Amino acid sequence: MLPALDNPHILDIGCGTGEPTLELARLSEGIITAVDINQRALD
């Protein structure tokens, strides 16, 4: 298991519609950047 980090910076590559990313945002106090190559998934 990784140690807990204060205010982590998280990169979610291939986030799709972002459902898991939103859950991660609820569980983390960090900064999340989410990117995906599929523009329709991001809209």
MIDOSE-1310 file (N, C-alpha, C; in nm, 2 decimals, decimal comma, always signed):
residues 43
mlpa	+0,08/-0,12/+0,00/+0,00/+0,00/+0,00/+0,09/+0,12/+0,00; +0,05/+0,22/-0,07/+0,12/+0,35/-0,08/+0,09/+0,44/+0,04; +0,19/+0,52/+0,09/+0,16/+0,60/+0,20/+0,06/+0,71/+0,16; -0,01/+0,76/+0,26/-0,10/+0,87/+0,24/-0,03/+1,00/+0,21
ldnp	-0,08/+1,08/+0,11/-0,01/+1,20/+0,07/-0,11/+1,32/+0,10; -0,05/+1,43/+0,15/-0,13/+1,55/+0,17/-0,14/+1,62/+0,04; -0,27/+1,66/-0,01/-0,29/+1,73/-0,13/-0,22/+1,67/-0,25; -0,24/+1,55/-0,29/-0,17/+1,49/-0,40/-0,22/+1,55/-0,53
hild	-0,14/+1,54/-0,63/-0,17/+1,58/-0,77/-0,19/+1,45/-0,84; -0,31/+1,43/-0,90/-0,35/+1,31/-0,96/-0,38/+1,33/-1,11; -0,32/+1,25/-1,19/-0,34/+1,26/-1,34/-0,42/+1,13/-1,38; -0,54/+1,15/-1,43/-0,63/+1,04/-1,48/-0,63/+1,05/-1,63
igcg	-0,55/+0,96/-1,69/-0,54/+0,95/-1,83/-0,64/+0,85/-1,88; -0,72/+0,89/-1,98/-0,82/+0,80/-2,03/-0,94/+0,79/-1,94; -0,98/+0,91/-1,89/-1,09/+0,92/-1,79/-1,23/+0,89/-1,84; -1,25/+0,88/-1,98/-1,38/+0,86/-2,03/-1,48/+0,96/-1,99
tgep	-1,59/+0,92/-1,94/-1,70/+1,01/-1,89/-1,67/+1,08/-1,76; -1,57/+1,02/-1,69/-1,52/+1,08/-1,56/-1,59/+1,03/-1,44; -1,68/+0,93/-1,45/-1,75/+0,88/-1,33/-1,65/+0,84/-1,22; -1,55/+0,75/-1,25/-1,45/+0,72/-1,15/-1,37/+0,84/-1,10
tlel	-1,35/+0,93/-1,19/-1,27/+1,05/-1,15/-1,35/+1,13/-1,05; -1,48/+1,14/-1,07/-1,56/+1,22/-0,97/-1,56/+1,15/-0,84; -1,57/+1,02/-0,84/-1,56/+0,94/-0,71/-1,43/+0,97/-0,64; -1,32/+0,96/-0,72/-1,19/+0,99/-0,66/-1,18/+1,13/-0,60
arls	-1,24/+1,23/-0,67/-1,25/+1,36/-0,62/-1,32/+1,37/-0,49; -1,42/+1,29/-0,47/-1,49/+1,29/-0,34/-1,41/+1,23/-0,23; -1,32/+1,14/-0,26/-1,24/+1,07/-0,16/-1,10/+1,14/-0,14; -1,07/+1,23/-0,22/-0,93/+1,29/-0,21/-0,94/+1,44/-0,20
egii	-0,84/+1,50/-0,13/-0,84/+1,64/-0,12/-0,73/+1,70/-0,21; -0,69/+1,62/-0,31/-0,59/+1,66/-0,40/-0,64/+1,73/-0,52; -0,55/+1,76/-0,61/-0,59/+1,82/-0,74/-0,59/+1,71/-0,85; -0,70/+1,70/-0,92/-0,71/+1,60/-1,02/-0,72/+1,66/-1,16
tavd	-0,63/+1,61/-1,25/-0,64/+1,65/-1,39/-0,68/+1,53/-1,47; -0,79/+1,54/-1,54/-0,85/+1,42/-1,62/-0,84/+1,45/-1,77; -0,79/+1,36/-1,85/-0,78/+1,38/-1,99/-0,83/+1,25/-2,06; -0,88/+1,27/-2,18/-0,92/+1,16/-2,26/-0,91/+1,20/-2,41
inqr	-0,88/+1,11/-2,50/-0,87/+1,14/-2,64/-1,01/+1,15/-2,71; -1,11/+1,09/-2,65/-1,24/+1,08/-2,70/-1,32/+1,21/-2,66; -1,33/+1,30/-2,75/-1,40/+1,43/-2,72/-1,55/+1,41/-2,68; -1,62/+1,31/-2,74/-1,76/+1,29/-2,70/-1,77/+1,24/-2,56
ald	-1,67/+1,17/-2,51/-1,68/+1,13/-2,37/-1,66/+1,24/-2,27; -1,59/+1,35/-2,32/-1,57/+1,46/-2,23/-1,68/+1,57/-2,24; -1,76/+1,56/-2,34/-1,87/+1,66/-2,36/-1,98/+1,64/-2,26
